[in-house]
Amino acid sequence: MAGPGARDTGRSAPPQREVIRLDKWLWQARFFKTRALAADVAESGHLRINGQPTKKPGAGVGAGDVLTFPQGSRIRVVRILGIGLRRGPATEAQALYLDLDARDEAPDPLE
């Protein structure tokens, strides 16, 4: 029974979105060989979630989040499409994200 002053609006709470630890997602999506390497990148302060810097490898991420992080000599910008269930083969991992900085390998015809 609701307490005094509480109103029942007949609306239910919005569904909780599924989230996963940042370091685990980066590892499952095969951006890093180990979770420890993924955690190191997060802790370095050079990783952003939706434009906001983070130093927490345990930060929760889910579908729709945009990650910006260094990987080798590149800066990766990816949108998370799914959280995945395991670290599977590369084709399965590639279905977890959309590369927002995809560069065409073909030369620009205007150059």
Secondary structure by P-SEA (a helix, b strand, c coil): cccccccccccccccccccccaaaaaaaacccccaaaaaaaaacccccccccccccccccccccbbbbbbcccbbbbbbbcccccccccaaaaaaaccccccccccccccc
